[in-house]
Amino acid sequence: MNRRVQSVDALRGLIMIVMALDHVRDFFHSAAQSFQPDDLARTTAAIFFTRWITHFCAPVFMFTAGLGAYFLLHSGRTKAQVSRFLVTRGWWLMFLDVTAVRFAMTLGAGPLIINVLWGLGCAMIVLAALIYLPIPVVGALSVAVIALHNAADSISLPGIHQLGVFEIHGVTVILSYT
């Protein structure tokens, strides 16, 4: 029997609504393409808040993915089955980022910009490996990531919000972070 945890589904639904808010903001905010919503010199409180709140989306998506993996492991599935599911889901997210999202953003004619779905897909593939570790080890790694996440702030990366730009078979690829 496949029992769903309604509170986790409600959290996922809430985060999807918040993410939709971020995406539609660009259509209703006339200057959305001329400045960043977190530019305090130019933004309004409402525009700033709609951008600020969306910073919770990707972490909550990954948190609920981890919860889902935990629930799957405790529903009788083996670690190998859950790992295979997570790897498959991760590859699908990465595939959708470079196909459907690229088409939606550029109608297939612009550069390939690797975005959030790619990162979430990679994180799910990492999660597929992490499920083999004992929970205390995963907990310690989690605390270390939280405690040390600002350790690399002083490292300067080339470009604005870009890890790299390169070309593959005539397609410009932009690795971005925001």
Residue pairs with C-beta under 8 A, 6 or more apart in sequence:
3 75
5 67
5 71
8 64
8 67
8 68
8 71
11 60
11 64
12 60
12 61
12 64
15 56
15 57
15 60
15 61
15 64
18 53
18 54
18 56
18 57
19 54
19 57
21 50
21 53
21 54
22 50
22 51
22 53
22 54
22 57
25 32
25 37
25 47
25 50
25 51
26 32
26 33
29 37
29 47
31 42
35 42
35 43
36 43
36 51
37 43
37 47
37 48
37 50
37 51
38 48
38 51
38 52
40 48
58 116
58 119
58 120
61 120
62 120
62 123
62 124
62 127
65 86
65 89
65 120
65 123
65 124
65 127
66 127
69 82
69 86
69 127
69 131
72 81
72 82
72 85
73 79
73 82
73 131
77 85
79 131
79 132
82 128
82 131
83 128
83 129
83 131
83 132
84 128
86 124
86 125
86 127
86 128
86 131
87 124
87 125
87 128
89 121
89 124
90 120
90 121
90 122
90 123
90 124
90 125
90 127
90 128
91 121
91 125
92 121
93 117
93 118
93 120
93 121
93 124
94 117
94 118
94 121
94 122
95 121
96 117
97 114
97 115
97 116
97 117
97 118
97 121
98 112
98 114
98 118
101 115
101 117
102 108
102 110
102 112
102 113
105 113
110 172
111 165
111 171
111 172
111 173
111 174
112 168
112 171
112 172
112 173
112 174
113 173
113 174
113 176
114 173
114 174
114 175
114 176
115 176
130 138
130 141
133 141
157 163
158 164
159 165
161 176
161 177
161 178
162 174
162 175
162 176
162 177
163 175
163 176
163 177
164 174
164 175
165 172
165 173
165 174
165 175
166 172
166 173
167 173
